[in-house]
Amino acid sequence: MISRGERSAHYLILIVFSIAALWPVVTILASAFGPAGADAGPGVAGLHPENFATAWREGHFTQYMTNSVLVSALVVTLAVICSVLAGYAFGTMTFRGSGVLFYLFLLGIMVPAEAIVVPLFFDLRQLELIDTIWAVALPQVAQSIAFGTYWMRTYFRSSNRSIAEAARLDGAGSGQSLWLIELPIARPAIVTLVVLVFMWTWNEFLIPLVMSPSGNMRTAPLGLAFFQGQYSTNTALMGAAAVLVALPVLVVYLFLQRHFIQGMVDGAVKD
């Protein structure tokens, strides 16, 4: 039985950590709505929502946001589909070499992008893919598949197999079992994977920087970095630009948070 003092201490600790976590967000929002100018401080002379329109226009974020949306949509679609199929195979089927092949997939998690981005650039240049959406998206698809396969394999190995086995006894094949039975049950795990892959892809900085030297496929984080170089002394416009770049990730998370949290909880309690 938790006493009133212990409960109060728990709430006090949560409040302190919440303030510590939210303080940077509050600071950025205060700067974003503050008066624009090198000498202006945040929170002075009322709110200035026009900073967002100015930052969007001056930073050319229409192009950068469009590129980020296209790259993220391509990476999420390909990575999630391939991860579900690979995870289902590794989690429910037994075939020769499955263990070695699975650990080969895990190399994608262990090897950092910084170690392979330079040789990968020359390989993609030989294929004439540099400065295209494929050069920016495909390396991220490969990275996401590595984690996604591990994530979905863990889910399928720990899921209840009785329903799938009953369907197979009724004559359902592996494809029917996956599509009609496994996927509806695995929705929280898949949504969690979608949110994680989208967040990683949207925030990726190194691969778009290297794979698009001309800037044609410059994404939103890259645009924010270049914008910072031009308006480093204007905290209002910098804050507005930062909010604009972070907003899509926040919207996606808020829209899918129920399934995301359920998927994370299920992954934490399963072996």
N, C-alpha and C positions, 0 to 999 in steps of 0.2 A: 504494500500500500504506500503510495507516494504522499508525503506530507505536503501541507500548504507551502511551507518554506522551500522545499525541494522544487515544487512546481513553479514557484515564483522565480527561483534561481534559474530554472530551465528557460522560462520566458525571457528573463533578463539577458541571458547569454544569446538567445536567438535574436533578440532585438539589437544587441550590440553588433553581432555578425551581419545582420541585415543592413544596418546603417553603414557598416564598412563596405559591404558589397554594392549598395546602391549609391553611395556617395560619388563615385566617379561618373555614374550615369546622370545624377542630378547636376553635377558640375558641367558636363557636356551640354545638357539641355539648357542650363542657365546661360552658357556661352552662346549657344545657337540662337536663343531668343534675345540676346543682348544687342546693343547698338554696334553696328559695323564700324570698323576703323581701327587703326593701329594703336591709338591711345585710349580707346574706350574699354572699360571693364565690363564684366558680365553683371547683369541685373540692374543696369542703370538706364534711366529714361524709358521705362516701360518695356513692353514686349515688341519684338520686331520679327513677325513671321515672314516678312518679305526677304529675310536672309536666305531662306531655303530656295526661293525662286532665283535669287541672284547667284547663289552657289551653283545651282543646277545649270544655269545659263553660262556663267563664266567658266565653269569646270568642264563643259561639254559632256555632262553625265548622261545625256540621251544616248549617245553612241556607246559609252562604257556600260551603262545598265543593260542596253540591248544585247551587247556581247556577253555579259555575265549571265543573262537569262537564257540565251541560246546555248552557251557552254554548259550551264548547270542542268538544263533540261536534257541535253544529250548525254551528259555523264550519268545523271541519276537514272535515266531510262535504261541505258545499256548496262550500267553496273548492277542495278537491282535485278534486272531480268537474268543476267548471267549468274549473279550470286545466288539467287533462289534456285536456279537449275543445278548449279554446282553443289550448293549446300544440300539440296535434296538427294543428289546422287551419293555424296560422301556420307550423309547422315542415315540413309535408309537402305543403301545397296552395298553388297560385298563383291568386289571384283579384284582381279590381280593387279598389284601395284598401286592400290588405292592409298595406302599409307604413305608411300614415297611421293606420289603425286600431290597428296594433301600438304605435305611438308614443303613441297616445291611452291605451292600457293602461298604458304606462310612466309616465304622469302620476301614477298612483296610488302609485308608488314615490317620485316626486320631491316631491309635495306632502305636508307633514307633517300629522298629525291635528290639531295645535293650530290650524292655519290654517282648518280647515273645521268644527270640532266645534260652534262656536256657531251658525252658520247651519244646520247639519245638525240641531241640536236643535230649532230652530223648524220646520223642514220635517217632522220626525217628529212634533212636537206637533200640527201641522195634520192629520196622518194618524192621530192618536190612538194612537200606538205608544209614547209615553213610559211608562217604568216597566213595560215588557214585555220579554220575552226577545229580541224582534225588534229593538227599539231598541238593545240592547247587542250583538247578534250581527251584524246586517246591515252596519253600518259596518266591522266587522272582516273580514267576508267580502269586501267590496269591496277593502279594503287587501291582503288575502292573495291574492286573485285576481290583482292587479297583479303581485306578485312571482312567484306560481305560474305564470302564463302565460309570463313571461320564462324561468323555470327550465325548464319542460317544453318550450318552443319550442327552447331551446338543446340540450336532450337529443335531441329528435326530429330536429333538423337535423344533428346529428353522429352519429346512430346508423346502423347498417348498413342500407341501404335494399334490398339484394339480396333478402332474404327476403320483405319486403313486396311488392316488385315481382313476385316469382315467384308470390305468392299472388294478385295482381291478374290475372296472366296466366291463372291457373286459374279466374278468375271471381269471386274474393272482392271484395266491395264495401269502401268505406272503413270502415264500421262493423265488419264482420267482421275486417278487417285490424287495426284498432285493438284489438278485444276479444280476438281469438285469438292475435295475433302480437306486437303492440307492447307491450301491457300486461305480459305475463309477463316480457319482456326488460327493460322499464323499471321493474321492481319496486324496485331500489335507489334510483332517482331519486324515485319516488313516496313511498317510505318516508321518505326524507330530507325531502321536502316536508311530509309528515304531522307529523314530529317538530318541524320548524321552526314550522309554523303552530300546532301545539298549544302550544309553548313561548311564542310571542308572544301567543296568545290568553289563556293561563293567567296570564301576567304583566301583561296590559294593565290600566292603572290609570285613565287619563283618561276613556276612553269609558264604562265602567260608572259612574264617578263623576258624569258629566254627564247621561247618559241615564236614570239611575235616581235622581232627587232624593229620592224617598221612602225609598230603601233597600231596596225589595222585591227588586231584582235585584242587590244588593250581592254582589260576588264575593270570593274568598279574599284577594287582595292588599288590597282595600279593608277587609275585616274585620281584616286584620293591622294596617293603619294606625290604625283606630279602637281596636284592642286596645292598640297602643303608647301611644296617648294616655291610656289608663286605667292601664296598668301600666308606665309608662316607667322607674320605679325598681326594678322587679322583674326583674332580668336573667334569672332562671331561667325564669319564665313567658314572657318575651319570646323567649328562645332556643327554648323548646319550640314556641311558636306559629310561629316562623320555620321551624323544621324541618318542622312539619306542612304548611305552605303550599308549601314547596319539594319535599316528598317525591314528589308525583305526577309532576312533571316528571322527577325522577331515575329513578323507576320506569319511565316510558315510554321514556326514553333507554336505560337498561340493557337493557330488553326488546328494543329495536329497534336496538341499537348496531351490530351487524354490518352490517345493511343501510344504516344511516345513514353509517357510515364508508366503505363501498363507494361509496355515491352521491356523497359529497363528493370522494372520490378520482377517480371517473369524471368528475365535473364539473370537476375541476382540470386533468385531462390532455387534455380535449377542447377543440377550438376553438370 
